[in-house]
């Protein structure tokens, strides 16, 4: 038997933790803004901005999309690249 969870129930359960995690992310971004110098040209900042845009969107599958932003493209020769050749 499949149990369908209602959105208001999920929101009741997840709201406080989600709120805390969003505040934590905002605080981290504020620390970056206050730091000297600039990280604007750092590709990690571009990935963070892309992930924030995905998070702000309404499409389903946001977690998967954000994971892909931070993932490497598959390389069939990854064992060689990381010097993990089997002997």
ZIZIQUI-V238153 format. One record per residue. OMEGA is omega in whole degrees, -180 to 180 (none if undefined). NEAR is the number of other C-alpha atoms within 10 Angstrom. Layout:
{{OMEGA	NEAR} {OMEGA	NEAR}}
This chain:
{{179	3} {177	4} {178	5} {178	6} {-180	8} {-178	8} {179	9} {178	9} {178	10} {179	10} {177	11} {-176	9} {-170	11} {-169	11} {-175	12} {179	11} {178	10} {177	12} {-180	11} {-179	11} {177	12} {177	12} {179	12} {178	12} {179	12} {179	12} {179	12} {178	12} {176	14} {178	11} {176	11} {-180	13} {-178	13} {-178	10} {179	10} {-180	8} {-178	8} {174	10} {-175	13} {-178	10} {179	8} {-179	9} {177	10} {177	13} {177	13} {179	14} {178	14} {180	15} {178	12} {179	16} {178	20} {178	12} {177	12} {-180	18} {-179	16} {-179	10} {-178	10} {-179	8} {174	9} {178	10} {-179	10} {-179	16} {179	12} {-180	9} {180	16} {177	18} {180	11} {177	12} {-175	17} {-178	13} {174	9} {172	8} {-178	8} {177	7} {-179	9} {-180	8} {-176	11} {179	11} {178	11} {-179	11} {-179	10} {179	8} {-180	9} {180	10} {178	10} {-178	6} {none	3}}
